[in-house]
Amino acid sequence: MMELIQVALLLIQVVCAVIALTSRDLMVAVILFAAFSFCSALLFTMMGAVDVAFTEAIIGTATTVFYVAVIYRVERGSSK
């Protein structure tokens, strides 16, 4: 059962990464980056690396907050 959850989290990570790379909206990319980071923290926790999971959660949260703050200071959207 645990392996099935880990595989599902890995697939979610792959989907988040692909959509974030192809997204034309910066906020969507940042939200998907946060989801990717959250799945990474969950995977590290399931593997028993709680210290790495905690670090991933802190760094992922800090960078997400930073990116959102930057996006709100610049014009959102995509260039054509």
DRENZA-67520 format. One record per residue (C-alpha): residue number from 1; residue in three letters; x, y, z. Coordinates in steps of 0.05 Angstrom, whole numbers. Layout:
BEGIN
- nr, rest, X, Y, Z
- NUM, ALA, X, Y, Z $
...
END
This chain:
BEGIN
- nr, rest, X, Y, Z
- 1, MET, 0, 0, 0 $
- 2, MET, 57, 48, 18 $
- 3, GLU, 90, 36, -49 $
- 4, LEU, 26, 52, -86 $
- 5, ILE, 21, 119, -49 $
- 6, GLN, 94, 135, -66 $
- 7, VAL, 83, 119, -139 $
- 8, ALA, 21, 163, -140 $
- 9, LEU, 60, 221, -108 $
- 10, LEU, 115, 212, -159 $
- 11, LEU, 65, 215, -216 $
- 12, ILE, 34, 278, -186 $
- 13, GLN, 103, 308, -184 $
- 14, VAL, 116, 293, -257 $
- 15, VAL, 49, 322, -277 $
- 16, CYS, 61, 385, -235 $
- 17, ALA, 130, 394, -265 $
- 18, VAL, 107, 386, -337 $
- 19, ILE, 47, 433, -329 $
- 20, ALA, 89, 484, -291 $
- 21, LEU, 141, 484, -347 $
- 22, THR, 88, 492, -402 $
- 23, SER, 44, 542, -365 $
- 24, ARG, 40, 612, -392 $
- 25, ASP, 13, 641, -327 $
- 26, LEU, 65, 654, -274 $
- 27, MET, 17, 644, -216 $
- 28, VAL, -4, 576, -241 $
- 29, ALA, 70, 556, -247 $
- 30, VAL, 83, 579, -175 $
- 31, ILE, 23, 541, -148 $
- 32, LEU, 46, 478, -185 $
- 33, PHE, 116, 488, -158 $
- 34, ALA, 87, 491, -88 $
- 35, ALA, 48, 426, -101 $
- 36, PHE, 112, 394, -126 $
- 37, SER, 149, 415, -64 $
- 38, PHE, 93, 389, -19 $
- 39, CYS, 94, 322, -53 $
- 40, SER, 169, 319, -45 $
- 41, ALA, 162, 333, 30 $
- 42, LEU, 110, 277, 36 $
- 43, LEU, 155, 228, -2 $
- 44, PHE, 215, 245, 43 $
- 45, THR, 171, 234, 104 $
- 46, MET, 147, 167, 78 $
- 47, MET, 219, 146, 67 $
- 48, GLY, 238, 163, 138 $
- 49, ALA, 279, 225, 122 $
- 50, VAL, 239, 272, 167 $
- 51, ASP, 296, 323, 172 $
- 52, VAL, 300, 328, 96 $
- 53, ALA, 224, 333, 91 $
- 54, PHE, 223, 389, 142 $
- 55, THR, 277, 426, 103 $
- 56, GLU, 239, 416, 38 $
- 57, ALA, 175, 442, 70 $
- 58, ILE, 210, 505, 97 $
- 59, ILE, 248, 520, 33 $
- 60, GLY, 187, 505, -11 $
- 61, THR, 143, 551, 31 $
- 62, ALA, 194, 607, 32 $
- 63, THR, 206, 606, -43 $
- 64, THR, 132, 602, -57 $
- 65, VAL, 118, 663, -14 $
- 66, PHE, 176, 699, -47 $
- 67, TYR, 152, 682, -117 $
- 68, VAL, 81, 704, -102 $
- 69, ALA, 106, 770, -74 $
- 70, VAL, 147, 782, -136 $
- 71, ILE, 90, 764, -183 $
- 72, TYR, 44, 814, -148 $
- 73, ARG, 97, 868, -157 $
- 74, VAL, 103, 856, -232 $
- 75, GLU, 51, 850, -286 $
- 76, ARG, 21, 781, -291 $
- 77, GLY, 9, 747, -356 $
- 78, SER, 47, 719, -413 $
- 79, SER, 86, 750, -469 $
- 80, LYS, 65, 734, -539 $
END
